[in-house]
């Protein structure tokens, strides 16, 4: 009984994942549908929380107007050594 319920749950999860990945728009990389720049203005702010675990931080802010974009980003990796010798 447990095995049967497990397989039914797995089939439901897999099928819902497949339907979630179906894309109704037929745009391409160079001509996306809907266009990426449909929004005239946007303010973008981001932060990478997991860098706090190593004592670092990352903060980025940007402003977009049409296809023009300005972005400022400050990154401090903290104690993490990505390239050990």
Rosetta constraint file for C-alpha pairs under 8 A:
AtomPair CA 1 CA 5 HARMONIC 6.29 0.50
AtomPair CA 2 CA 6 HARMONIC 6.05 0.50
AtomPair CA 3 CA 7 HARMONIC 6.20 0.50
AtomPair CA 4 CA 8 HARMONIC 6.25 0.50
AtomPair CA 5 CA 9 HARMONIC 6.11 0.50
AtomPair CA 6 CA 10 HARMONIC 6.17 0.50
AtomPair CA 7 CA 11 HARMONIC 6.10 0.50
AtomPair CA 8 CA 12 HARMONIC 6.25 0.50
AtomPair CA 9 CA 13 HARMONIC 6.23 0.50
AtomPair CA 10 CA 14 HARMONIC 6.08 0.50
AtomPair CA 11 CA 15 HARMONIC 6.00 0.50
AtomPair CA 12 CA 16 HARMONIC 6.06 0.50
AtomPair CA 13 CA 17 HARMONIC 6.18 0.50
AtomPair CA 14 CA 18 HARMONIC 6.29 0.50
AtomPair CA 15 CA 19 HARMONIC 6.31 0.50
AtomPair CA 16 CA 20 HARMONIC 6.10 0.50
AtomPair CA 17 CA 21 HARMONIC 6.50 0.50
AtomPair CA 18 CA 22 HARMONIC 6.80 0.50
AtomPair CA 25 CA 33 HARMONIC 6.05 0.50
AtomPair CA 25 CA 34 HARMONIC 7.74 0.50
AtomPair CA 26 CA 32 HARMONIC 7.93 0.50
AtomPair CA 26 CA 33 HARMONIC 6.65 0.50
AtomPair CA 27 CA 31 HARMONIC 5.88 0.50
AtomPair CA 27 CA 32 HARMONIC 4.35 0.50
AtomPair CA 27 CA 33 HARMONIC 4.50 0.50
AtomPair CA 27 CA 34 HARMONIC 7.49 0.50
AtomPair CA 28 CA 32 HARMONIC 5.11 0.50
AtomPair CA 28 CA 33 HARMONIC 7.46 0.50
AtomPair CA 31 CA 35 HARMONIC 7.17 0.50
AtomPair CA 32 CA 36 HARMONIC 6.80 0.50
AtomPair CA 34 CA 38 HARMONIC 7.44 0.50
AtomPair CA 37 CA 66 HARMONIC 5.88 0.50
AtomPair CA 37 CA 67 HARMONIC 6.47 0.50
AtomPair CA 38 CA 66 HARMONIC 7.86 0.50
AtomPair CA 39 CA 66 HARMONIC 7.01 0.50
AtomPair CA 40 CA 64 HARMONIC 7.77 0.50
AtomPair CA 40 CA 65 HARMONIC 5.56 0.50
AtomPair CA 40 CA 66 HARMONIC 4.87 0.50
AtomPair CA 41 CA 63 HARMONIC 7.51 0.50
AtomPair CA 41 CA 64 HARMONIC 5.43 0.50
AtomPair CA 41 CA 65 HARMONIC 4.49 0.50
AtomPair CA 41 CA 66 HARMONIC 6.30 0.50
AtomPair CA 42 CA 63 HARMONIC 5.84 0.50
AtomPair CA 42 CA 64 HARMONIC 5.03 0.50
AtomPair CA 42 CA 65 HARMONIC 6.65 0.50
AtomPair CA 43 CA 61 HARMONIC 7.59 0.50
AtomPair CA 43 CA 62 HARMONIC 5.90 0.50
AtomPair CA 43 CA 63 HARMONIC 4.68 0.50
AtomPair CA 43 CA 64 HARMONIC 6.39 0.50
AtomPair CA 44 CA 60 HARMONIC 7.94 0.50
AtomPair CA 44 CA 61 HARMONIC 5.55 0.50
AtomPair CA 44 CA 62 HARMONIC 4.84 0.50
AtomPair CA 44 CA 63 HARMONIC 6.07 0.50
AtomPair CA 44 CA 64 HARMONIC 7.83 0.50
AtomPair CA 45 CA 59 HARMONIC 7.65 0.50
AtomPair CA 45 CA 60 HARMONIC 5.69 0.50
AtomPair CA 45 CA 61 HARMONIC 4.42 0.50
AtomPair CA 45 CA 62 HARMONIC 6.37 0.50
AtomPair CA 46 CA 59 HARMONIC 5.94 0.50
AtomPair CA 46 CA 60 HARMONIC 5.16 0.50
AtomPair CA 46 CA 61 HARMONIC 6.47 0.50
AtomPair CA 47 CA 57 HARMONIC 7.81 0.50
AtomPair CA 47 CA 58 HARMONIC 5.54 0.50
AtomPair CA 47 CA 59 HARMONIC 4.69 0.50
AtomPair CA 47 CA 60 HARMONIC 6.37 0.50
AtomPair CA 48 CA 57 HARMONIC 6.99 0.50
AtomPair CA 48 CA 58 HARMONIC 5.54 0.50
AtomPair CA 48 CA 59 HARMONIC 7.04 0.50
AtomPair CA 49 CA 57 HARMONIC 7.41 0.50
AtomPair CA 49 CA 58 HARMONIC 7.78 0.50
AtomPair CA 50 CA 54 HARMONIC 7.94 0.50
AtomPair CA 51 CA 55 HARMONIC 6.69 0.50
AtomPair CA 51 CA 56 HARMONIC 5.17 0.50
AtomPair CA 51 CA 57 HARMONIC 5.40 0.50
AtomPair CA 51 CA 58 HARMONIC 7.08 0.50
AtomPair CA 51 CA 77 HARMONIC 6.74 0.50
AtomPair CA 51 CA 78 HARMONIC 7.67 0.50
AtomPair CA 52 CA 56 HARMONIC 5.14 0.50
AtomPair CA 52 CA 57 HARMONIC 5.81 0.50
AtomPair CA 54 CA 77 HARMONIC 7.16 0.50
AtomPair CA 54 CA 78 HARMONIC 5.44 0.50
AtomPair CA 54 CA 79 HARMONIC 5.47 0.50
AtomPair CA 54 CA 80 HARMONIC 5.84 0.50
AtomPair CA 55 CA 77 HARMONIC 7.27 0.50
AtomPair CA 55 CA 78 HARMONIC 4.57 0.50
AtomPair CA 55 CA 79 HARMONIC 6.15 0.50
AtomPair CA 56 CA 75 HARMONIC 7.63 0.50
AtomPair CA 56 CA 76 HARMONIC 4.95 0.50
AtomPair CA 56 CA 77 HARMONIC 4.61 0.50
AtomPair CA 56 CA 78 HARMONIC 3.88 0.50
AtomPair CA 56 CA 79 HARMONIC 7.25 0.50
AtomPair CA 57 CA 74 HARMONIC 7.90 0.50
AtomPair CA 57 CA 75 HARMONIC 5.88 0.50
AtomPair CA 57 CA 76 HARMONIC 5.21 0.50
AtomPair CA 57 CA 77 HARMONIC 6.48 0.50
AtomPair CA 57 CA 78 HARMONIC 7.36 0.50
AtomPair CA 58 CA 73 HARMONIC 7.31 0.50
AtomPair CA 58 CA 74 HARMONIC 5.66 0.50
AtomPair CA 58 CA 75 HARMONIC 4.39 0.50
AtomPair CA 58 CA 76 HARMONIC 6.29 0.50
AtomPair CA 58 CA 77 HARMONIC 7.94 0.50
AtomPair CA 59 CA 73 HARMONIC 5.75 0.50
AtomPair CA 59 CA 74 HARMONIC 5.37 0.50
AtomPair CA 59 CA 75 HARMONIC 6.61 0.50
AtomPair CA 60 CA 71 HARMONIC 7.17 0.50
AtomPair CA 60 CA 72 HARMONIC 5.65 0.50
AtomPair CA 60 CA 73 HARMONIC 4.10 0.50
AtomPair CA 60 CA 74 HARMONIC 6.29 0.50
AtomPair CA 61 CA 71 HARMONIC 5.79 0.50
AtomPair CA 61 CA 72 HARMONIC 5.41 0.50
AtomPair CA 61 CA 73 HARMONIC 6.40 0.50
AtomPair CA 62 CA 69 HARMONIC 7.12 0.50
AtomPair CA 62 CA 70 HARMONIC 5.46 0.50
AtomPair CA 62 CA 71 HARMONIC 4.04 0.50
AtomPair CA 62 CA 72 HARMONIC 6.12 0.50
AtomPair CA 63 CA 69 HARMONIC 5.85 0.50
AtomPair CA 63 CA 70 HARMONIC 5.42 0.50
AtomPair CA 63 CA 71 HARMONIC 6.52 0.50
AtomPair CA 64 CA 68 HARMONIC 5.80 0.50
AtomPair CA 64 CA 69 HARMONIC 4.39 0.50
AtomPair CA 64 CA 70 HARMONIC 6.46 0.50
AtomPair CA 65 CA 69 HARMONIC 6.42 0.50
